[in-house]
Amino acid sequence: MQLVLEKRAERSGTIALVSPLIAVGLTIVTMVILFAILGKNPLLALHAYFIAPLTDGYSLQEIAVKATPLVMIAIGLSLCYLANAWNIGAEGQFLIGAVAGSWIAVRTQGTDAGAWVLPAMLVLAAAAGALYALIPAICKVKFGASEILTSLMLVYVADLFLDYLVRGPWRDPHGFNFPTTAEFDPVATVPLLIEGGRLHLGSIIVLLVVAAAAILLGRTIKGFEIRVVGAAPRAARFGGFKADRLIILTFAISGALAGLAGIIEVAGPIGHLQPGISPGYGFTAIIVAFLGRLNPLGILVAGLFLALTFIGGEQAQIAMKIPLDVTKVFQGILLFYVLACDSLILYRFKLVFPNRQVARGAG
């Protein structure tokens, strides 16, 4: 007797709906086992991760702050993935956007520049992110290079470039030799929504991005084209859709949103440019995109859930001395289960009895 995967005649709509819930459930079960191995009370640990952050107003604000870059990046990635274009380098585009937008803040530091500074930073960051994302896209279209490898390698280029700037020409001369720029002027920072908290205008911007993506995918020809090219490339060719152009477009949008998320993070919660501005938002956003079923509203919910794990992980570290890296383990396990459960949309388990098959063949 063998247990094999058999291709379904058609994709299972039911499994497609419940797959994220199954993945989350399996991840929690796995984490319970991991907490027990670490010698921690699993129930207390789960409470610290998923319940405690929801009972405090400041933590709720922090969840929204963490979810802002995750959702914004994941929306862009979802467009790529729906078009069957695999942008894995959103982390690099996030960093390049942060660097490009910060250039204006650094250049206008202490010059009493006007209200044009922040909008210019946002535009330049989005443009830089888009241009950086076009590198792997053009390499894919023109030379057939793997966009997975090229976009991923460019992450390290962006990271090292940012590190060079804050340790060299952009380092604050009054910063006690720390690798950071000077604090941005008020005109170069994202306005706060709640006095005394960290919730900022970026949370409103990301809701507008979610709404725009939902309209694009659900009510426009271009959204239909994205879906058809990704789901049925041959039908798309017969329909006159150009896959190469769509790769360029989706990568550009994805890079622009990642770059925008980068400068919002720097000009918002952080207030200056420094190494380590991202705890891995670009990579975690991949999990958010798939957990949200590549749907804008689903991505919003998934982004809030993953943001909850960030804040919960910090609280668990303080309250129970659980290593913060456990949060990354949680996210990695979640991605594994999401992809594993997604395979059941197109395949199903089946018991095979080889002896019976041989007997039938002999007969």
C-alpha positions in Angstrom: 0.0 0.0 0.0 1.3 3.4 -1.0 0.1 6.9 -0.3 0.6 9.0 -3.5 -0.5 12.5 -4.7 -2.9 12.3 -7.6 -3.7 15.3 -9.8 -7.3 16.5 -9.5 -9.4 16.9 -12.6 -10.0 20.5 -11.5 -8.8 22.7 -8.7 -10.6 22.4 -5.4 -12.3 25.6 -4.5 -13.0 24.4 -1.0 -9.3 23.6 -0.3 -8.3 27.0 -1.8 -10.5 28.7 0.9 -9.5 26.6 3.9 -5.9 26.1 3.0 -4.6 29.2 4.9 -6.6 28.2 8.0 -5.1 24.7 7.9 -1.6 26.1 7.5 -2.1 28.5 10.4 -3.5 25.6 12.5 -0.6 23.3 11.7 1.9 26.1 12.4 0.4 26.7 15.8 0.6 23.0 16.6 4.2 22.9 15.5 5.0 25.9 17.7 3.4 24.3 20.7 5.8 21.4 20.3 8.7 23.8 19.9 7.8 25.8 23.0 7.6 22.6 25.0 11.1 21.6 23.7 12.4 25.0 24.8 10.9 24.3 28.3 8.3 27.1 28.0 4.6 26.7 28.9 2.9 26.5 25.4 -0.3 28.1 26.5 1.4 31.0 28.1 3.6 31.4 25.0 0.7 31.4 22.7 -1.1 33.9 24.9 2.0 36.2 24.7 2.2 35.9 20.9 -1.5 36.2 19.9 -3.6 37.5 22.8 -1.6 39.9 24.9 -0.8 42.3 22.0 -4.6 42.6 21.3 -5.4 43.8 24.8 -3.2 46.9 24.8 -3.9 50.1 22.8 -0.2 50.9 22.2 0.4 47.3 20.9 -2.6 47.6 18.5 -1.0 50.7 17.1 2.3 48.9 16.7 0.6 46.1 14.9 -0.8 48.6 12.4 2.7 50.2 12.1 4.3 46.7 11.4 1.5 45.7 9.0 2.0 48.9 6.8 5.2 47.8 5.0 4.2 44.1 5.0 0.9 44.8 3.3 2.2 47.4 0.9 5.1 45.1 -0.3 2.8 42.1 -0.5 0.3 43.8 -2.7 3.0 44.5 -5.3 4.4 40.9 -5.0 0.9 39.5 -5.5 0.7 41.3 -8.9 3.9 39.7 -9.9 2.9 36.2 -8.7 -0.5 36.4 -10.4 1.3 37.1 -13.6 3.7 34.2 -13.0 6.7 36.5 -12.5 8.7 35.8 -9.4 10.0 38.8 -7.6 12.0 37.6 -4.6 14.0 40.8 -4.1 11.4 43.1 -2.6 13.7 43.5 0.4 16.3 45.2 -1.8 13.7 47.4 -3.5 12.6 48.4 0.0 16.1 49.4 1.0 16.8 51.3 -2.3 13.6 53.2 -1.9 14.6 54.1 1.7 18.0 55.3 0.4 16.6 57.3 -2.5 14.0 59.1 -0.4 16.5 59.7 2.4 18.8 61.5 -0.1 16.3 64.4 -0.2 16.0 64.5 3.6 19.8 64.5 3.9 20.3 67.2 1.3 17.6 69.5 2.8 18.7 68.9 6.4 18.6 72.2 8.3 17.7 74.3 5.2 14.2 75.2 6.3 12.8 73.5 3.1 9.1 73.7 2.6 6.2 71.1 2.6 7.4 69.8 -0.8 10.1 67.6 0.8 8.0 64.7 2.0 6.0 64.3 -1.2 9.3 64.5 -3.2 10.8 61.8 -0.9 7.8 59.5 -1.5 7.9 60.0 -5.3 11.7 59.5 -5.6 11.5 56.4 -3.4 8.8 54.8 -5.5 10.7 55.6 -8.7 13.9 54.2 -7.3 12.2 51.0 -6.2 10.6 50.6 -9.6 13.9 51.1 -11.5 15.7 48.7 -9.2 13.0 46.1 -9.8 13.3 46.6 -13.5 16.9 45.2 -13.5 15.8 41.5 -12.9 12.7 42.1 -15.1 14.7 43.3 -18.1 17.3 40.5 -17.5 14.4 38.0 -17.6 12.8 39.4 -20.7 15.9 40.2 -22.8 18.4 37.5 -21.7 16.2 34.8 -20.1 17.9 35.1 -16.8 16.2 33.8 -13.7 14.3 36.7 -12.0 14.4 34.7 -8.8 18.2 34.7 -8.6 18.8 38.2 -10.0 16.3 39.9 -7.8 17.5 38.0 -4.7 21.2 38.9 -5.3 20.3 42.5 -5.7 19.0 42.5 -2.1 22.6 42.2 -0.9 23.8 45.0 -3.2 21.2 47.3 -1.8 22.0 46.3 1.8 25.7 46.9 1.4 25.1 50.2 -0.5 22.9 51.5 2.4 25.6 50.4 4.9 28.3 52.2 3.0 26.3 55.5 3.0 25.5 55.6 6.7 29.0 54.6 7.6 30.6 57.1 5.2 29.3 60.2 3.4 25.9 60.4 5.1 27.0 59.6 8.7 25.9 62.2 11.2 29.0 64.1 12.4 27.3 64.6 15.7 26.1 61.0 16.1 29.0 59.8 18.3 30.3 57.7 15.4 27.2 55.6 15.1 26.3 54.5 11.5 23.2 56.7 11.1 22.2 59.9 9.4 21.1 62.9 11.3 17.4 62.9 12.4 15.2 64.1 9.6 13.6 67.5 9.8 9.9 67.7 10.6 9.1 68.4 6.9 10.8 65.2 6.0 8.9 62.9 8.4 5.5 61.1 8.0 2.8 62.8 10.1 1.5 60.9 13.1 -2.2 60.1 13.3 -2.4 59.7 17.1 -0.5 62.0 19.4 1.9 60.1 21.7 1.9 57.0 19.6 3.6 55.8 16.4 0.6 55.2 14.1 1.3 57.4 11.1 -0.1 58.5 7.7 1.4 55.4 6.0 -1.4 53.3 7.5 -3.9 55.3 5.5 -1.7 55.2 2.4 -1.6 51.4 2.5 -5.4 51.2 2.8 -5.6 53.2 -0.4 -3.1 50.9 -2.1 -5.2 47.9 -1.1 -8.3 49.5 -2.5 -6.5 50.4 -5.7 -5.2 46.9 -6.2 -8.7 45.4 -5.6 -10.1 47.7 -8.3 -7.2 46.9 -10.7 -7.6 43.2 -10.3 -11.4 43.0 -10.2 -12.6 45.7 -12.5 -10.0 46.5 -15.2 -8.8 44.9 -18.4 -5.2 45.1 -17.1 -6.2 43.1 -14.0 -7.8 40.5 -16.2 -4.7 40.4 -18.3 -2.5 39.8 -15.3 -4.7 36.9 -14.2 -4.9 35.3 -17.7 -1.2 35.5 -18.4 -0.4 33.9 -15.1 -3.1 31.2 -15.2 -3.2 30.4 -18.9 -0.2 31.6 -20.8 -1.2 29.9 -24.1 -4.7 31.4 -24.0 -3.1 34.8 -23.2 -0.9 34.6 -26.3 -4.0 33.8 -28.5 -5.7 36.8 -26.9 -2.9 39.1 -27.9 -1.6 39.7 -24.4 2.2 40.3 -24.1 3.7 38.3 -21.2 7.1 40.2 -21.5 5.4 43.6 -21.2 3.4 42.4 -18.2 6.6 41.1 -16.5 8.0 44.6 -16.9 4.9 46.3 -15.6 4.3 44.1 -12.6 7.9 44.2 -11.5 7.8 48.0 -11.8 4.7 48.3 -9.7 6.0 45.8 -7.2 9.3 47.7 -6.9 7.6 51.1 -6.6 5.4 49.8 -3.7 8.4 48.3 -2.0 10.4 51.5 -2.4 7.5 53.5 -1.1 7.2 51.2 1.9 10.9 51.7 2.6 10.8 55.5 2.8 7.6 55.5 4.8 9.3 53.2 7.3 12.4 55.4 7.5 10.6 58.8 7.5 7.9 57.4 9.9 8.7 55.2 12.9 12.5 55.4 12.6 13.1 59.1 11.7 16.5 58.6 10.1 18.4 56.2 7.9 20.5 53.4 9.5 21.5 49.8 9.0 18.9 47.2 9.9 15.8 49.3 9.0 14.0 46.2 8.0 13.6 43.0 10.1 13.0 41.2 6.8 9.8 42.9 5.6 10.5 42.0 2.0 10.8 38.3 2.7 8.0 38.2 5.2 5.8 39.9 2.6 6.1 36.8 0.5 4.4 34.8 3.2 1.8 37.6 3.5 1.0 37.4 -0.2 0.5 33.7 -0.3 -1.3 33.5 3.1 -3.7 36.2 1.7 -4.3 34.0 -1.4 -2.8 36.9 -3.6 -6.0 38.8 -2.9 -5.8 42.4 -1.8 -8.3 42.1 1.1 -6.8 38.7 2.1 -3.3 40.3 2.1 -4.6 43.0 4.4 -5.8 40.4 6.9 -2.6 38.3 6.5 -0.4 41.3 7.0 -2.1 42.2 10.3 -1.7 38.6 11.4 2.0 38.5 10.6 2.5 41.9 12.2 0.9 40.4 15.3 3.6 37.7 15.3 6.3 40.4 15.3 4.8 42.3 18.2 3.9 39.1 20.1 7.4 37.8 19.6 8.8 40.9 21.2 6.4 40.6 24.2 7.2 36.9 24.5 10.9 37.7 24.6 10.4 40.2 27.4 7.9 38.2 29.5 9.1 34.6 28.9 12.7 35.0 27.7 11.8 33.3 24.4 14.4 34.1 21.7 13.2 36.7 19.2 14.5 34.4 16.4 11.6 32.0 17.2 9.4 34.6 15.4 11.4 34.0 12.2 11.1 30.2 12.8 7.3 30.7 13.1 7.1 32.6 9.9 9.3 30.1 8.0 7.2 27.2 9.2 4.0 29.1 8.2 5.3 29.6 4.7 6.2 25.9 4.5 2.7 24.8 5.5 1.0 27.4 3.3 2.9 26.0 0.2 2.3 22.4 1.3 -1.4 23.0 1.8 -1.7 24.8 -1.5 -0.5 21.6 -3.3 -3.8 20.0 -2.2 -5.7 22.5 -4.3 -4.4 20.7 -7.5 -3.6 17.3 -6.0 -5.2 14.9 -3.6 -3.9 12.0 -1.5 -4.8 8.5 -2.8 -4.0 5.0 -1.5 -2.5 2.7 -4.1 -2.3 -1.1 -3.8 0.5 -2.2 -6.2 -0.3 -5.9 -5.8 -3.9 -5.4 -7.0 -2.6 -3.4 -10.0 -0.2 -6.2 -10.9 -3.0 -8.8 -10.6 -5.3 -6.8 -12.8 -2.5 -6.3 -15.4 -1.8 -10.1 -15.5 -5.5 -10.8 -16.0 
